[in-house]
């Protein structure tokens, strides 16, 4: 434990932000998993709506620096390709 009061506050703030970031990443992973499952089961309409949701979540997370923007763009491109192949 830190001895200085400001360091104690930083520990609290960091723990809170870590929990928030973990929750955001978990939500993205959950929607990504649902999207992949919908693509696997060839549910076009469901996959499209889940794709929109996961892309939105990734954009928000990338803008808040929860995940890196290049990582978000790479995953979005991968999911878009999966969706395009499903529509063929």
Secondary structure as a PSIPRED ss2 file (coil, helix, strand):
# PSIPRED VFORMAT (PSIPRED V4.0)

   1 X C   1.000  0.000  0.000
   2 X C   1.000  0.000  0.000
   3 X C   1.000  0.000  0.000
   4 X C   1.000  0.000  0.000
   5 X H   0.000  1.000  0.000
   6 X H   0.000  1.000  0.000
   7 X H   0.000  1.000  0.000
   8 X H   0.000  1.000  0.000
   9 X H   0.000  1.000  0.000
  10 X H   0.000  1.000  0.000
  11 X H   0.000  1.000  0.000
  12 X H   0.000  1.000  0.000
  13 X H   0.000  1.000  0.000
  14 X H   0.000  1.000  0.000
  15 X H   0.000  1.000  0.000
  16 X H   0.000  1.000  0.000
  17 X H   0.000  1.000  0.000
  18 X H   0.000  1.000  0.000
  19 X H   0.000  1.000  0.000
  20 X H   0.000  1.000  0.000
  21 X H   0.000  1.000  0.000
  22 X H   0.000  1.000  0.000
  23 X H   0.000  1.000  0.000
  24 X H   0.000  1.000  0.000
  25 X H   0.000  1.000  0.000
  26 X H   0.000  1.000  0.000
  27 X H   0.000  1.000  0.000
  28 X H   0.000  1.000  0.000
  29 X H   0.000  1.000  0.000
  30 X H   0.000  1.000  0.000
  31 X H   0.000  1.000  0.000
  32 X H   0.000  1.000  0.000
  33 X H   0.000  1.000  0.000
  34 X H   0.000  1.000  0.000
  35 X H   0.000  1.000  0.000
  36 X H   0.000  1.000  0.000
  37 X H   0.000  1.000  0.000
  38 X H   0.000  1.000  0.000
  39 X H   0.000  1.000  0.000
  40 X H   0.000  1.000  0.000
  41 X C   1.000  0.000  0.000
  42 X C   1.000  0.000  0.000
  43 X C   1.000  0.000  0.000
  44 X H   0.000  1.000  0.000
  45 X H   0.000  1.000  0.000
  46 X H   0.000  1.000  0.000
  47 X H   0.000  1.000  0.000
  48 X H   0.000  1.000  0.000
  49 X H   0.000  1.000  0.000
  50 X H   0.000  1.000  0.000
  51 X H   0.000  1.000  0.000
  52 X H   0.000  1.000  0.000
  53 X H   0.000  1.000  0.000
  54 X H   0.000  1.000  0.000
  55 X H   0.000  1.000  0.000
  56 X H   0.000  1.000  0.000
  57 X H   0.000  1.000  0.000
  58 X H   0.000  1.000  0.000
  59 X H   0.000  1.000  0.000
  60 X H   0.000  1.000  0.000
  61 X H   0.000  1.000  0.000
  62 X H   0.000  1.000  0.000
  63 X H   0.000  1.000  0.000
  64 X C   1.000  0.000  0.000
  65 X C   1.000  0.000  0.000
  66 X C   1.000  0.000  0.000
  67 X C   1.000  0.000  0.000
  68 X C   1.000  0.000  0.000
  69 X H   0.000  1.000  0.000
  70 X H   0.000  1.000  0.000
  71 X H   0.000  1.000  0.000
  72 X H   0.000  1.000  0.000
  73 X H   0.000  1.000  0.000
  74 X H   0.000  1.000  0.000
  75 X H   0.000  1.000  0.000
  76 X H   0.000  1.000  0.000
  77 X H   0.000  1.000  0.000
  78 X H   0.000  1.000  0.000
  79 X H   0.000  1.000  0.000
  80 X H   0.000  1.000  0.000
  81 X H   0.000  1.000  0.000
  82 X H   0.000  1.000  0.000
  83 X H   0.000  1.000  0.000
  84 X H   0.000  1.000  0.000
  85 X H   0.000  1.000  0.000
  86 X H   0.000  1.000  0.000
  87 X H   0.000  1.000  0.000
  88 X C   1.000  0.000  0.000
